[in-house]
Amino acid sequence: MAFDPSVILDYWPQFLDGAALTIRIVAIAIVGGLILAAIITAASFIKFAPLKALIIVYLAVVRGVPFIIIVFLVHYGLPFAGVRLPALTTGTIALTLFASAYYAEVLRATVLALPQGQWDSARAVGMSPGEAVRHVILPQILRPALPPLTNYTMTMTKESSVLSAITVGELTYQGLVVQGNTFAPFEVFFAVAGIYWIITGLIARATLALERKLGADENAPGTLSPLARKYLVLDGRER
């Protein structure tokens, strides 16, 4: 049986629609996941046992359960609680929760890797905890956190295909529809695989460009905000 490219060409608009929706869902999940991960990371350093226990359970469940189960729990659990939302919304919520757990682990590990002296120096010059995070901690964790955050983002992009199980019209779902119309599974999923490869490749290239812009190489010194550098750097050396 010969490869039939006309299957891909005839249904190309449908593939593009699915890819556009996939990108939109992933973009929302990235932003929402990072915001939620930052909140989780900050909360994990609060000395309040019930809160820390809640965070540990949340991270363990989200990271330890297959993503498709998380999707089903959100999609069918919300109506069980009396909240009915479209499949696109519940799928995006599930993907955001999935991303937040992995992003939070990256952020927390990166913060813990910073020397304690960074916090002490920020306090010594009168910075509040919020100012210390903004001017001292955050600029220094961004660069080392980028590679693992990128890897998890690429994984999340591929995991978004699971949303086809709840009829979200993303790329994989559109591929299933086209396959049902054409009975040409190899050609269809060859195209779908190629589009996912392009999307994840663009994510990797965008992150690489950002790393270069930030000077993110192994020998690059830590970065501080202008305010932090004013107080924490003396004669070209960090205190």
CYANA upper distance limits for C-alpha pairs under 8 A (distance plus 0.5 A):
  3 PHE  CA    187 GLU  CA      7.26
  4 ASP  CA      8 ILE  CA      8.45
  4 ASP  CA    187 GLU  CA      7.24
  5 PRO  CA      9 LEU  CA      6.88
  5 PRO  CA    187 GLU  CA      7.48
  6 SER  CA     10 ASP  CA      6.25
  7 VAL  CA     11 TYR  CA      6.90
  7 VAL  CA    182 THR  CA      7.72
  7 VAL  CA    184 ALA  CA      7.96
  7 VAL  CA    187 GLU  CA      7.27
  7 VAL  CA    188 VAL  CA      7.66
  8 ILE  CA     12 TRP  CA      6.18
  8 ILE  CA    187 GLU  CA      7.26
  8 ILE  CA    188 VAL  CA      6.98
  8 ILE  CA    191 ALA  CA      7.25
 11 TYR  CA     15 PHE  CA      7.08
 11 TYR  CA    178 VAL  CA      7.66
 12 TRP  CA     16 LEU  CA      6.73
 13 PRO  CA     17 ASP  CA      6.69
 14 GLN  CA     18 GLY  CA      6.82
 14 GLN  CA    174 GLN  CA      7.00
 15 PHE  CA     19 ALA  CA      6.66
 15 PHE  CA    171 LEU  CA      6.84
 15 PHE  CA    174 GLN  CA      6.81
 15 PHE  CA    175 GLY  CA      7.44
 15 PHE  CA    192 VAL  CA      7.95
 16 LEU  CA     20 ALA  CA      6.53
 16 LEU  CA    171 LEU  CA      8.39
 17 ASP  CA     21 LEU  CA      6.83
 17 ASP  CA    170 GLU  CA      8.16
 17 ASP  CA    171 LEU  CA      8.03
 18 GLY  CA     22 THR  CA      6.67
 18 GLY  CA    169 GLY  CA      6.66
 18 GLY  CA    170 GLU  CA      4.77
 18 GLY  CA    171 LEU  CA      4.34
 18 GLY  CA    172 THR  CA      7.84
 18 GLY  CA    173 TYR  CA      7.97
 18 GLY  CA    174 GLN  CA      6.26
 19 ALA  CA     23 ILE  CA      6.70
 19 ALA  CA    170 GLU  CA      6.90
 19 ALA  CA    171 LEU  CA      5.46
 19 ALA  CA    195 ILE  CA      7.74
 20 ALA  CA     24 ARG  CA      6.73
 20 ALA  CA    170 GLU  CA      8.28
 21 LEU  CA     25 ILE  CA      6.62
 21 LEU  CA    169 GLY  CA      7.80
 21 LEU  CA    170 GLU  CA      5.84
 21 LEU  CA    171 LEU  CA      7.82
 22 THR  CA     26 VAL  CA      6.60
 22 THR  CA    157 THR  CA      8.22
 22 THR  CA    160 SER  CA      7.61
 22 THR  CA    170 GLU  CA      5.61
 22 THR  CA    171 LEU  CA      6.63
 23 ILE  CA     27 ALA  CA      6.48
 23 ILE  CA    199 ILE  CA      8.37
 24 ARG  CA     28 ILE  CA      6.82
 25 ILE  CA     29 ALA  CA      6.68
 25 ILE  CA     92 THR  CA      6.44
 26 VAL  CA     30 ILE  CA      6.55
 26 VAL  CA     92 THR  CA      8.43
 26 VAL  CA     95 LEU  CA      8.32
 26 VAL  CA    156 MET  CA      7.97
 26 VAL  CA    157 THR  CA      6.60
 26 VAL  CA    160 SER  CA      7.93
 27 ALA  CA     31 VAL  CA      6.93
 28 ILE  CA     32 GLY  CA      6.47
 28 ILE  CA     92 THR  CA      7.93
 28 ILE  CA     96 THR  CA      8.06
 29 ALA  CA     33 GLY  CA      5.93
 29 ALA  CA     92 THR  CA      6.96
 29 ALA  CA     93 ILE  CA      8.02
 29 ALA  CA     95 LEU  CA      6.45
 29 ALA  CA     96 THR  CA      4.78
 29 ALA  CA     99 ALA  CA      7.31
 30 ILE  CA     34 LEU  CA      6.52
 30 ILE  CA     96 THR  CA      7.46
 30 ILE  CA     99 ALA  CA      7.49
 30 ILE  CA    153 THR  CA      7.76
 31 VAL  CA     35 ILE  CA      6.77
 32 GLY  CA     36 LEU  CA      6.61
 32 GLY  CA     96 THR  CA      6.39
 32 GLY  CA    100 SER  CA      8.12
 33 GLY  CA     37 ALA  CA      6.33
 33 GLY  CA     96 THR  CA      5.42
 33 GLY  CA     97 LEU  CA      6.96
 33 GLY  CA     98 PHE  CA      8.25
 33 GLY  CA     99 ALA  CA      5.66
 33 GLY  CA    100 SER  CA      4.57
 33 GLY  CA    101 ALA  CA      8.37
 33 GLY  CA    103 TYR  CA      7.50
 34 LEU  CA     38 ALA  CA      6.51
 34 LEU  CA     99 ALA  CA      8.26
 34 LEU  CA    100 SER  CA      6.61
 34 LEU  CA    103 TYR  CA      6.94
 34 LEU  CA    104 ALA  CA      8.21
 35 ILE  CA     39 ILE  CA      6.91
 35 ILE  CA    100 SER  CA      8.38
 36 LEU  CA     40 ILE  CA      6.64
 36 LEU  CA    100 SER  CA      6.27
 36 LEU  CA    104 ALA  CA      8.43
 37 ALA  CA     41 THR  CA      6.46
 37 ALA  CA    100 SER  CA      5.27
 37 ALA  CA    101 ALA  CA      7.10
 37 ALA  CA    103 TYR  CA      6.18
 37 ALA  CA    104 ALA  CA      4.77
 37 ALA  CA    107 LEU  CA      8.03
 38 ALA  CA     42 ALA  CA      6.62
 38 ALA  CA    104 ALA  CA      7.07
 38 ALA  CA    107 LEU  CA      7.85
 39 ILE  CA     43 ALA  CA      6.54
 40 ILE  CA     44 SER  CA      6.53
 40 ILE  CA     55 ILE  CA      7.49
 40 ILE  CA    104 ALA  CA      6.88
 41 THR  CA     45 PHE  CA      7.51
 41 THR  CA    104 ALA  CA      6.22
 41 THR  CA    105 GLU  CA      8.29
 41 THR  CA    107 LEU  CA      7.13
 41 THR  CA    108 ARG  CA      6.02
 42 ALA  CA     46 ILE  CA      7.68
 43 ALA  CA     51 LEU  CA      7.94
 43 ALA  CA     52 LYS  CA      7.98
 44 SER  CA     51 LEU  CA      8.07
 44 SER  CA     52 LYS  CA      6.16
 44 SER  CA     55 ILE  CA      7.36
 46 ILE  CA     51 LEU  CA      8.40
 46 ILE  CA     52 LYS  CA      8.03
 47 LYS  CA     52 LYS  CA      8.09
 48 PHE  CA     52 LYS  CA      6.79
 49 ALA  CA     53 ALA  CA      6.55
 50 PRO  CA     54 LEU  CA      6.66
 51 LEU  CA     55 ILE  CA      6.78
 52 LYS  CA     56 ILE  CA      6.69
 53 ALA  CA     57 VAL  CA      6.70
 54 LEU  CA     58 TYR  CA      6.60
 55 ILE  CA     59 LEU  CA      6.63
 56 ILE  CA     60 ALA  CA      6.52
 57 VAL  CA     61 VAL  CA      6.53
 58 TYR  CA     62 VAL  CA      6.63
 58 TYR  CA    101 ALA  CA      8.26
 59 LEU  CA     63 ARG  CA      6.37
 59 LEU  CA    101 ALA  CA      5.86
 59 LEU  CA    102 TYR  CA      8.47
 60 ALA  CA     64 GLY  CA      6.08
 61 VAL  CA     65 VAL  CA      6.32
 62 VAL  CA     67 PHE  CA      8.36
 62 VAL  CA     70 ILE  CA      7.84
 62 VAL  CA     97 LEU  CA      7.94
 62 VAL  CA     98 PHE  CA      6.62
 62 VAL  CA    101 ALA  CA      6.92
 63 ARG  CA     98 PHE  CA      7.86
 63 ARG  CA    101 ALA  CA      7.11
 63 ARG  CA    102 TYR  CA      7.70
 65 VAL  CA     69 ILE  CA      7.18
 65 VAL  CA     70 ILE  CA      7.54
 66 PRO  CA     70 ILE  CA      7.28
 67 PHE  CA     71 VAL  CA      6.78
 67 PHE  CA     98 PHE  CA      7.66
 67 PHE  CA    159 GLU  CA      7.93
 67 PHE  CA    162 VAL  CA      8.19
 68 ILE  CA     72 PHE  CA      6.76
 68 ILE  CA    162 VAL  CA      6.63
 68 ILE  CA    163 LEU  CA      8.30
 69 ILE  CA     73 LEU  CA      6.53
 70 ILE  CA     74 VAL  CA      6.68
 70 ILE  CA     94 ALA  CA      6.74
 70 ILE  CA     98 PHE  CA      8.41
 71 VAL  CA     75 HIS  CA      6.40
 71 VAL  CA     90 THR  CA      8.02
 71 VAL  CA     91 GLY  CA      6.69
 71 VAL  CA     94 ALA  CA      5.85
 71 VAL  CA     95 LEU  CA      8.19
 71 VAL  CA    163 LEU  CA      7.77
 72 PHE  CA     76 TYR  CA      6.18
 72 PHE  CA     77 GLY  CA      7.92
 72 PHE  CA    166 ILE  CA      8.45
 73 LEU  CA     77 GLY  CA      5.50
 73 LEU  CA     78 LEU  CA      8.37
 74 VAL  CA     78 LEU  CA      6.34
 74 VAL  CA     90 THR  CA      6.66
 74 VAL  CA     91 GLY  CA      8.22
 74 VAL  CA     93 ILE  CA      8.15
 74 VAL  CA     94 ALA  CA      6.77
 75 HIS  CA     79 PRO  CA      7.93
 75 HIS  CA     87 ALA  CA      7.33
 75 HIS  CA     90 THR  CA      5.83
 75 HIS  CA     91 GLY  CA      7.48
 75 HIS  CA    166 ILE  CA      8.29
 76 TYR  CA     80 PHE  CA      6.94
 77 GLY  CA     81 ALA  CA      6.85
 78 LEU  CA     82 GLY  CA      6.84
 78 LEU  CA     83 VAL  CA      5.46
 78 LEU  CA     84 ARG  CA      6.79
 78 LEU  CA     85 LEU  CA      8.26
 79 PRO  CA     83 VAL  CA      5.20
 79 PRO  CA     84 ARG  CA      5.37
 79 PRO  CA     85 LEU  CA      8.23
 85 LEU  CA     89 THR  CA      6.75
 85 LEU  CA     90 THR  CA      6.90
 86 PRO  CA     90 THR  CA      6.93
 87 ALA  CA     91 GLY  CA      6.35
 87 ALA  CA    166 ILE  CA      6.84
 87 ALA  CA    167 THR  CA      7.42
 87 ALA  CA    168 VAL  CA      6.48
 88 LEU  CA     92 THR  CA      6.61
 88 LEU  CA    168 VAL  CA      5.97
 89 THR  CA     93 ILE  CA      6.68
 90 THR  CA     94 ALA  CA      6.66
 91 GLY  CA     95 LEU  CA      6.72
 91 GLY  CA    163 LEU  CA      6.43
 91 GLY  CA    166 ILE  CA      8.27
 91 GLY  CA    168 VAL  CA      7.87
 92 THR  CA     96 THR  CA      6.57
 93 ILE  CA     97 LEU  CA      6.73
 94 ALA  CA     98 PHE  CA      6.68
 95 LEU  CA     99 ALA  CA      6.62
 95 LEU  CA    156 MET  CA      7.85
 95 LEU  CA    160 SER  CA      7.49
 96 THR  CA    100 SER  CA      6.55
 97 LEU  CA    101 ALA  CA      7.03
 98 PHE  CA    102 TYR  CA      7.52
 98 PHE  CA    156 MET  CA      8.33
 99 ALA  CA    103 TYR  CA      6.50
 99 ALA  CA    152 TYR  CA      7.92
 99 ALA  CA    153 THR  CA      7.96
 99 ALA  CA    156 MET  CA      7.15
100 SER  CA    104 ALA  CA      6.30
101 ALA  CA    105 GLU  CA      7.01
102 TYR  CA    106 VAL  CA      7.03
102 TYR  CA    152 TYR  CA      7.41
103 TYR  CA    107 LEU  CA      6.74
103 TYR  CA    149 LEU  CA      6.79
103 TYR  CA    152 TYR  CA      7.95
104 ALA  CA    108 ARG  CA      6.44
105 GLU  CA    109 ALA  CA      6.54
106 VAL  CA    110 THR  CA      6.61
106 VAL  CA    145 ALA  CA      6.94
106 VAL  CA    148 PRO  CA      7.32
106 VAL  CA    149 LEU  CA      7.41
107 LEU  CA    111 VAL  CA      6.64
107 LEU  CA    141 ILE  CA      7.99
107 LEU  CA    145 ALA  CA      7.19
108 ARG  CA    112 LEU  CA      6.67
109 ALA  CA    113 ALA  CA      6.73
110 THR  CA    114 LEU  CA      7.39
110 THR  CA    141 ILE  CA      6.33
110 THR  CA    144 PRO  CA      7.63
110 THR  CA    145 ALA  CA      6.91
111 VAL  CA    137 ILE  CA      7.74
111 VAL  CA    141 ILE  CA      6.96
114 LEU  CA    118 GLN  CA      7.59
114 LEU  CA    137 ILE  CA      8.49
115 PRO  CA    119 TRP  CA      8.31
116 GLN  CA    120 ASP  CA      6.92
117 GLY  CA    121 SER  CA      6.32
118 GLN  CA    122 ALA  CA      6.79
118 GLN  CA    136 VAL  CA      7.68
118 GLN  CA    137 ILE  CA      8.05
119 TRP  CA    123 ARG  CA      6.76
119 TRP  CA    132 ALA  CA      7.42
119 TRP  CA    137 ILE  CA      8.43
120 ASP  CA    124 ALA  CA      6.54
121 SER  CA    125 VAL  CA      6.99
121 SER  CA    232 LEU  CA      7.34
121 SER  CA    239 ARG  CA      7.77
122 ALA  CA    126 GLY  CA      7.17
122 ALA  CA    127 MET  CA      5.93
122 ALA  CA    128 SER  CA      8.43
122 ALA  CA    132 ALA  CA      6.12
122 ALA  CA    136 VAL  CA      7.74
122 ALA  CA    228 ALA  CA      8.28
122 ALA  CA    232 LEU  CA      8.05
123 ARG  CA    127 MET  CA      5.68
123 ARG  CA    128 SER  CA      7.31
123 ARG  CA    129 PRO  CA      8.23
123 ARG  CA    132 ALA  CA      7.97
125 VAL  CA    231 TYR  CA      7.42
127 MET  CA    131 GLU  CA      6.04
127 MET  CA    132 ALA  CA      6.25
128 SER  CA    132 ALA  CA      6.58
129 PRO  CA    133 VAL  CA      6.75
130 GLY  CA    134 ARG  CA      6.70
131 GLU  CA    135 HIS  CA      6.32
131 GLU  CA    136 VAL  CA      8.24
132 ALA  CA    136 VAL  CA      5.71
132 ALA  CA    137 ILE  CA      6.81
133 VAL  CA    137 ILE  CA      5.11
133 VAL  CA    138 LEU  CA      6.05
134 ARG  CA    138 LEU  CA      6.00
134 ARG  CA    139 PRO  CA      7.87
135 HIS  CA    139 PRO  CA      7.20
135 HIS  CA    224 LEU  CA      6.94
135 HIS  CA    225 SER  CA      5.54
135 HIS  CA    226 PRO  CA      8.33
135 HIS  CA    227 LEU  CA      7.15
135 HIS  CA    228 ALA  CA      6.03
136 VAL  CA    140 GLN  CA      7.23
136 VAL  CA    224 LEU  CA      6.05
136 VAL  CA    225 SER  CA      7.06
136 VAL  CA    228 ALA  CA      6.43
137 ILE  CA    141 ILE  CA      6.83
137 ILE  CA    224 LEU  CA      8.48
138 LEU  CA    142 LEU  CA      6.74
139 PRO  CA    143 ARG  CA      8.29
139 PRO  CA    222 GLY  CA      8.49
139 PRO  CA    223 THR  CA      6.19
139 PRO  CA    224 LEU  CA      6.12
139 PRO  CA    225 SER  CA      7.09
140 GLN  CA    144 PRO  CA      8.25
140 GLN  CA    222 GLY  CA      6.03
140 GLN  CA    223 THR  CA      5.77
140 GLN  CA    224 LEU  CA      7.02
141 ILE  CA    145 ALA  CA      6.38
142 LEU  CA    146 LEU  CA      6.68
143 ARG  CA    211 GLU  CA      7.20
143 ARG  CA    214 LEU  CA      7.56
143 ARG  CA    216 ALA  CA      6.08
144 PRO  CA    216 ALA  CA      7.92
145 ALA  CA    149 LEU  CA      6.55
146 LEU  CA    150 THR  CA      6.45
146 LEU  CA    207 THR  CA      7.73
146 LEU  CA    211 GLU  CA      7.93
147 PRO  CA    151 ASN  CA      6.84
147 PRO  CA    207 THR  CA      8.34
148 PRO  CA    152 TYR  CA      6.77
149 LEU  CA    153 THR  CA      6.57
150 THR  CA    154 MET  CA      6.68
150 THR  CA    203 ILE  CA      7.93
150 THR  CA    204 ALA  CA      7.26
150 THR  CA    207 THR  CA      7.36
151 ASN  CA    155 THR  CA      6.78
152 TYR  CA    156 MET  CA      6.48
153 THR  CA    157 THR  CA      6.64
154 MET  CA    158 LYS  CA      6.99
154 MET  CA    200 THR  CA      6.05
154 MET  CA    203 ILE  CA      7.64
154 MET  CA    204 ALA  CA      8.36
155 THR  CA    159 GLU  CA      6.61
156 MET  CA    160 SER  CA      6.66
157 THR  CA    161 SER  CA      8.18
157 THR  CA    196 TYR  CA      8.48
157 THR  CA    200 THR  CA      7.65
158 LYS  CA    196 TYR  CA      7.59
161 SER  CA    170 GLU  CA      7.64
161 SER  CA    171 LEU  CA      7.48
161 SER  CA    172 THR  CA      5.91
161 SER  CA    173 TYR  CA      8.04
163 LEU  CA    167 THR  CA      7.31
163 LEU  CA    168 VAL  CA      6.13
163 LEU  CA    170 GLU  CA      7.96
164 SER  CA    168 VAL  CA      5.61
164 SER  CA    169 GLY  CA      7.11
164 SER  CA    170 GLU  CA      7.17
164 SER  CA    172 THR  CA      6.72
164 SER  CA    173 TYR  CA      5.25
165 ALA  CA    173 TYR  CA      8.45
167 THR  CA    173 TYR  CA      7.35
168 VAL  CA    173 TYR  CA      7.32
169 GLY  CA    173 TYR  CA      5.82
169 GLY  CA    174 GLN  CA      6.56
170 GLU  CA    174 GLN  CA      6.74
171 LEU  CA    175 GLY  CA      6.74
171 LEU  CA    192 VAL  CA      7.37
172 THR  CA    176 LEU  CA      6.77
172 THR  CA    192 VAL  CA      7.28
173 TYR  CA    177 VAL  CA      6.82
174 GLN  CA    178 VAL  CA      6.67
175 GLY  CA    179 GLN  CA      6.48
175 GLY  CA    188 VAL  CA      6.54
175 GLY  CA    189 PHE  CA      7.06
175 GLY  CA    192 VAL  CA      7.02
176 LEU  CA    180 GLY  CA      6.63
177 VAL  CA    181 ASN  CA      6.92
178 VAL  CA    182 THR  CA      6.58
178 VAL  CA    188 VAL  CA      7.49
179 GLN  CA    183 PHE  CA      5.67
179 GLN  CA    184 ALA  CA      6.14
179 GLN  CA    185 PRO  CA      5.86
179 GLN  CA    188 VAL  CA      6.58
184 ALA  CA    188 VAL  CA      6.76
185 PRO  CA    189 PHE  CA      6.48
186 PHE  CA    190 PHE  CA      6.32
187 GLU  CA    191 ALA  CA      6.82
188 VAL  CA    192 VAL  CA      6.82
189 PHE  CA    193 ALA  CA      6.34
190 PHE  CA    194 GLY  CA      6.71
191 ALA  CA    195 ILE  CA      6.78
192 VAL  CA    196 TYR  CA      6.84
193 ALA  CA    197 TRP  CA      6.65
194 GLY  CA    198 ILE  CA      6.76
195 ILE  CA    199 ILE  CA      6.73
196 TYR  CA    200 THR  CA      6.65
197 TRP  CA    201 GLY  CA      6.42
198 ILE  CA    202 LEU  CA      6.64
199 ILE  CA    203 ILE  CA      6.90
200 THR  CA    204 ALA  CA      6.75
201 GLY  CA    205 ARG  CA      6.67
202 LEU  CA    206 ALA  CA      6.49
203 ILE  CA    207 THR  CA      6.72
204 ALA  CA    208 LEU  CA      6.65
205 ARG  CA    209 ALA  CA      6.66
206 ALA  CA    210 LEU  CA      6.79
207 THR  CA    211 GLU  CA      6.59
208 LEU  CA    212 ARG  CA      6.72
209 ALA  CA    213 LYS  CA      6.69
210 LEU  CA    214 LEU  CA      6.70
211 GLU  CA    215 GLY  CA      6.45
211 GLU  CA    216 ALA  CA      5.22
211 GLU  CA    217 ASP  CA      8.18
212 ARG  CA    216 ALA  CA      6.28
212 ARG  CA    217 ASP  CA      8.31
215 GLY  CA    220 ALA  CA      6.89
216 ALA  CA    220 ALA  CA      6.75
224 LEU  CA    228 ALA  CA      6.30
224 LEU  CA    229 ARG  CA      6.16
225 SER  CA    229 ARG  CA      6.57
226 PRO  CA    230 LYS  CA      6.66
227 LEU  CA    231 TYR  CA      7.37
228 ALA  CA    232 LEU  CA      6.21
228 ALA  CA    233 VAL  CA      8.32
229 ARG  CA    233 VAL  CA      5.65
229 ARG  CA    238 GLU  CA      8.47
232 LEU  CA    238 GLU  CA      6.32
232 LEU  CA    239 ARG  CA      6.04
233 VAL  CA    237 ARG  CA      5.88
233 VAL  CA    238 GLU  CA      4.85
233 VAL  CA    239 ARG  CA      6.29
234 LEU  CA    238 GLU  CA      6.75
234 LEU  CA    239 ARG  CA      7.17
